[in-house]
Amino acid sequence: MKIVHVDLGKTLRGGQEKLLLLVRGLKARGHQQWLVCREGSPLEKPIRSHDIPILATPAFDPFQLRAIRRLRRTLRAERPEILHAHDARGQNLAWLASRGLAVRRVANRDVPFLPHIPGGNWLQRWKYTHTSDLVVTCSGYVKETLVGRGVPASRVEVVYAAIEPPKPDPIGGIRSSARAAWGFGEKEFVVGNVGAFTPEKGQAIAIEAAALLKQESPNIRFVLAGEASEEALSKLRQRYPGFENYVRLPGYVPDLEAFFAGLDLFIMPSRGEGLGLSAIQAMARGLAVVATKVGGLMEIVEDGHTGWLIPPESPQALADAIYRASCNCTELTELGRNGRKRAEEFSPETMVNRAEALYKRLVGAGLDTEVNAVRASLP
């Protein structure tokens, strides 16, 4: 098949990492692919390393007019069977550039919807019903939100995101090195989270839980990694004066192997999650996970088997779960072992198998439609 991927994101996060795994897996199966992305996108370098042609859209392009013309020329020249948009802006571009052309459109929806706004149901129903032939979501939860907005269930499919298999067990010293960088020793119980500092990720809830535990359990330490704007940090400092004395903020972490190796427990106090990729990454490395009962996290973490599920918006519930984990190493080890097995279900091969099958189904359905149209026109 010929497949054009569109991703206009400015960063390299979970969605882009999933796209990289998909492109690599599809190439190994002999499919011809192109990527449409922004000029200077962090996707360019890794995609070029796989010898995938790139169509870069201009950095300044009011109403995407130049991008639409460029993509439409490519679609006419190459005649791909599948046009897969991996983000919202990419979906707009894909639809506008391909109107009237014989290509099957796929759109990703990896995040839950915001609370209802006037006209929101109508707009989302129209967008995901009329600008794509198939909508791919990252979890059953996100599919439910789409169907709840009026998108026909038959047009929505779930393709769970994948993670890179972890490297072999880290060599001796990587755990102690990571802890030393945070100012922690081997006897301390280290709790961590990684994710961009945005309100829905719940770092503020983790900080409140740390404050609850710091007096009675001083051996429990917190590391909250991830990109954080100065505005986000300023708000946290105003709300929780002095919290950086008992919570480490290492910022963006390029080496996740070392980060996870330094932890005893992984937490996800999210207010909302489409899936929760970092929880899967943690489980793949043998860590038990404490997560809130929201969104796709409930499809990943099995309460009492791979970790614990707690109510959202509850620093006390988070603190209680962390304290329980710190007091029971045997249970923690067992949950971590179960989590490692569970994470194996989110392999790149499984994701690529599912996506490839959906592409082939779409192409087949398209051919059937064209054949039926020709038959109907015959005398």
C-alpha positions in Angstrom: 0.0 0.0 0.0 0.9 3.7 -0.3 0.3 5.6 2.9 0.6 9.3 3.6 0.9 10.3 7.3 0.1 13.8 8.5 1.3 15.2 11.8 1.6 18.9 12.4 2.6 18.7 16.1 5.4 21.0 17.4 6.8 18.5 19.9 7.8 14.9 20.2 5.4 13.3 22.7 3.4 10.2 23.0 1.5 10.6 19.8 4.6 11.2 17.7 6.4 8.3 19.3 3.5 6.1 18.4 3.7 7.4 14.8 7.4 6.6 14.6 6.8 3.0 15.7 4.0 2.7 13.2 6.0 4.0 10.3 8.9 1.7 11.1 6.7 -1.3 11.4 4.9 -0.6 8.2 8.1 0.0 6.3 9.4 -3.4 7.4 6.3 -4.9 5.8 7.0 -3.3 2.5 4.5 -0.4 2.5 5.5 2.9 0.8 5.0 5.9 3.0 5.3 9.7 3.2 5.2 12.1 6.1 3.7 15.6 6.1 4.9 17.7 9.0 5.9 21.2 10.0 9.2 22.7 8.9 11.6 22.0 11.7 9.4 19.3 13.3 11.3 17.0 15.8 9.8 14.2 13.6 12.0 15.1 10.6 15.3 13.6 11.8 14.0 10.2 13.0 11.7 9.8 10.0 14.5 10.6 7.6 16.7 7.9 9.3 14.1 5.4 7.9 14.4 6.9 4.4 10.8 8.0 4.4 10.1 11.0 2.1 9.0 14.2 4.0 6.7 17.0 2.8 7.4 19.9 5.1 4.6 22.5 5.5 5.7 26.2 5.8 6.1 27.6 9.3 4.0 30.6 8.4 1.0 29.6 6.3 -2.2 31.5 7.1 -5.2 29.1 6.6 -2.8 26.4 5.4 -3.2 27.4 1.8 0.3 26.6 0.7 0.3 23.3 2.6 -3.1 22.3 1.0 -1.7 22.9 -2.5 1.5 21.0 -1.8 -0.2 18.0 -0.3 -2.9 17.9 -3.0 -0.2 17.8 -5.7 1.5 15.0 -3.9 -1.8 13.0 -3.6 -2.5 13.5 -7.3 1.0 12.4 -8.3 1.5 9.4 -6.0 -2.1 8.3 -5.6 -1.9 6.7 -2.1 -4.6 4.5 -0.9 -4.5 5.8 2.7 -4.2 9.3 4.1 -3.8 9.1 7.9 -4.0 12.3 10.0 -2.4 11.9 13.4 -3.5 15.2 15.0 -6.3 17.6 14.8 -4.6 20.2 12.6 -3.3 17.5 10.4 -6.9 16.2 10.0 -8.1 19.6 8.8 -5.2 19.7 6.3 -5.8 16.1 5.1 -9.5 16.7 4.5 -9.1 20.0 2.6 -6.3 18.7 0.4 -7.9 15.5 -0.5 -11.5 16.5 -1.2 -12.7 14.8 -4.4 -9.7 12.5 -4.6 -9.8 8.7 -4.5 -8.1 8.2 -1.1 -9.3 6.7 2.2 -9.0 9.1 5.1 -8.1 8.0 8.6 -8.1 10.4 11.6 -6.6 9.8 15.0 -8.3 10.9 18.2 -6.1 10.2 21.2 -7.5 12.6 23.8 -10.9 12.8 25.5 -13.1 15.8 24.8 -13.3 18.9 26.9 -16.5 19.5 28.8 -19.5 20.4 26.7 -19.5 23.7 24.9 -22.4 25.1 22.9 -22.4 23.4 19.5 -19.6 21.1 20.5 -21.6 17.9 19.9 -22.7 19.0 16.4 -19.2 20.1 15.4 -17.4 17.0 16.6 -20.0 14.7 15.1 -19.7 16.5 11.8 -15.9 16.6 11.8 -15.3 12.9 12.7 -18.2 11.6 10.5 -17.7 13.7 7.3 -14.0 14.5 7.1 -12.7 10.9 7.5 -13.7 7.4 6.6 -12.4 5.9 9.8 -11.5 7.3 13.3 -8.8 5.6 15.2 -8.7 6.1 19.0 -6.1 5.0 21.6 -8.6 3.5 24.1 -12.1 2.3 24.5 -12.7 5.3 26.7 -11.9 7.8 23.9 -14.1 5.7 21.6 -17.0 6.1 24.0 -16.6 9.9 24.1 -16.7 10.0 20.3 -19.8 7.8 20.1 -21.3 9.9 22.9 -20.9 12.9 20.6 -22.9 11.2 17.9 -20.1 9.6 15.8 -21.4 6.2 14.5 -19.7 3.4 16.5 -19.1 1.5 13.2 -16.7 4.3 12.1 -14.6 4.3 15.2 -11.9 1.7 16.0 -9.4 1.3 18.9 -5.7 0.8 18.2 -3.8 0.8 21.5 -0.6 2.6 21.5 2.7 0.7 21.7 5.9 1.2 23.5 9.5 0.3 22.7 10.4 -2.9 24.5 12.7 -1.9 27.4 16.4 -2.5 27.1 17.9 -5.4 29.0 18.1 -4.9 32.8 20.3 -1.9 33.5 23.9 -2.6 34.4 24.9 -2.2 38.0 25.1 1.4 39.1 22.5 3.0 37.0 19.9 2.9 39.8 22.3 4.4 42.3 23.5 7.0 39.8 19.9 8.2 39.1 19.2 8.4 42.8 22.4 10.3 43.5 21.5 12.8 40.9 18.3 13.5 42.8 20.0 13.6 46.1 18.5 10.3 47.3 20.1 7.1 48.7 19.4 3.4 48.5 17.4 3.3 51.7 14.8 5.8 50.6 11.5 4.8 48.9 11.4 6.9 45.7 8.1 7.7 44.0 8.1 9.2 40.5 6.0 10.5 37.6 6.9 11.7 34.1 4.8 13.9 31.9 4.3 17.5 30.7 3.2 19.8 33.5 -0.3 20.5 32.4 -3.4 20.7 34.8 -4.8 17.3 33.6 -1.6 15.5 34.5 -2.2 16.1 38.2 1.3 17.1 39.5 -0.4 19.4 42.0 -2.1 16.4 43.5 1.2 14.6 43.8 2.7 17.6 45.6 -0.1 17.7 48.1 0.4 13.9 48.7 4.1 14.5 49.3 3.3 17.2 51.8 1.0 14.8 53.7 3.7 12.2 53.8 6.8 14.2 54.5 6.4 14.4 58.3 5.3 10.9 59.1 7.3 9.1 56.4 10.4 11.1 55.7 12.0 8.2 53.8 9.4 8.5 51.0 10.8 10.8 48.3 9.2 12.3 45.1 10.5 12.9 41.6 8.2 14.7 39.1 9.9 14.8 35.7 8.8 16.4 32.5 8.7 19.7 30.7 7.3 22.6 32.7 6.8 26.2 31.5 7.8 29.0 33.8 4.1 29.9 34.1 3.2 26.4 35.3 6.1 26.4 37.8 5.3 29.9 39.1 1.7 28.8 39.8 2.9 25.7 41.7 5.3 27.8 43.8 2.7 30.3 44.7 0.2 27.6 45.7 2.8 25.3 47.5 5.6 27.5 48.9 8.8 25.6 49.5 7.6 22.4 47.8 10.8 22.0 45.9 12.5 21.2 49.2 10.8 17.8 49.3 9.9 17.2 45.6 12.6 16.9 42.9 11.8 18.5 39.5 14.5 17.3 37.1 12.7 18.7 34.0 12.7 16.9 30.7 14.4 13.4 31.0 16.0 12.1 27.9 17.0 8.8 29.4 13.9 7.1 30.6 15.7 3.8 31.3 17.8 5.6 34.0 14.7 7.5 35.3 12.6 4.3 35.8 15.6 2.4 37.2 15.8 5.0 40.1 12.2 4.5 41.2 10.4 2.1 43.5 6.9 3.1 42.5 5.3 5.0 39.6 2.3 7.3 40.1 -0.3 8.8 37.7 -2.6 11.2 39.6 -4.2 12.4 36.3 -7.4 14.2 36.1 -7.9 12.8 32.6 -6.1 10.5 30.3 -6.8 9.2 26.8 -4.7 6.1 27.6 -1.6 6.7 29.8 1.5 5.6 27.9 3.9 6.4 30.7 2.1 3.9 32.9 2.7 1.2 30.4 6.4 2.2 30.1 6.7 2.0 33.9 5.0 -1.4 34.1 7.3 -2.7 31.3 10.2 -2.0 33.6 8.7 -3.9 36.5 7.2 -1.0 38.5 3.8 -1.2 40.2 1.6 1.8 39.3 -0.8 3.9 41.4 -3.2 5.6 39.0 -6.5 7.5 39.2 -9.7 5.9 38.0 -10.0 8.1 34.9 -10.1 7.5 31.2 -7.8 4.9 29.6 -5.9 4.3 32.8 -8.6 2.0 33.9 -7.9 -0.1 30.8 -4.2 -0.4 31.7 -3.9 -0.7 35.4 -5.6 -3.7 37.0 -6.4 -2.8 40.6 -4.7 -5.2 43.0 -2.9 -7.0 40.2 -0.6 -4.5 38.5 -1.0 -1.6 40.9 -3.7 0.4 42.6 -6.6 2.5 41.3 -7.6 5.5 43.4 -10.2 8.2 43.2 -9.2 11.3 41.2 -8.6 14.7 42.9 -7.7 13.0 46.2 -4.2 13.7 47.6 -5.1 11.7 50.7 -6.0 8.6 48.7 -2.7 8.9 46.7 -0.7 9.3 50.0 -2.4 6.3 51.5 -1.6 4.1 48.4 2.0 5.3 48.4 2.4 4.5 52.1 0.9 1.1 51.6 3.3 0.3 48.8 6.3 1.5 50.8 5.4 -0.9 53.7 5.0 -4.1 51.6 7.9 -4.9 49.4 6.6 -8.4 48.7 3.3 -7.2 47.3 5.1 -4.4 45.4 7.4 -6.9 43.7 4.5 -9.2 42.7 2.5 -6.3 41.2 5.6 -5.2 39.3 6.1 -8.7 37.9 2.4 -8.8 36.8 2.8 -5.3 35.3 5.7 -6.4 33.2 3.6 -9.2 31.6 0.7 -6.8 31.1 2.9 -4.3 29.2 4.0 -7.0 26.7 0.5 -6.7 25.3 1.3 -3.2 24.0 4.0 -4.3 21.6 4.8 -2.4 18.3 4.0 -5.6 16.4 0.5 -5.8 17.9 -0.2 -2.1 17.0 1.1 -2.4 13.5 -0.9 -5.6 12.9 -4.1 -3.8 14.0 -3.4 -0.6 11.9 -2.5 -2.6 8.8 -5.6 -4.7 9.1 -7.8 -1.5 9.3 -6.0 0.0 6.3 -6.6 -3.1 4.2 -10.3 -3.2 5.3 -10.7 0.4 4.2 -9.1 -0.1 0.9 -11.2 -3.2 0.3 -14.3 -1.4 1.2 -13.4 1.4 -1.2 -12.9 -1.0 -4.1 -16.3 -2.7 -3.3 -18.0 0.7 -3.4 -16.5 1.6 -6.7 -17.4 -1.8 -8.2 -20.9 -1.5 -7.0 -21.2 2.0 -8.5 -20.0 0.7 -11.9 -22.5 -2.2 -11.7 -25.3 0.2 -10.9 -24.5 2.3 -13.9 -24.7 -0.7 -16.3 -27.8 -1.2 -18.4 
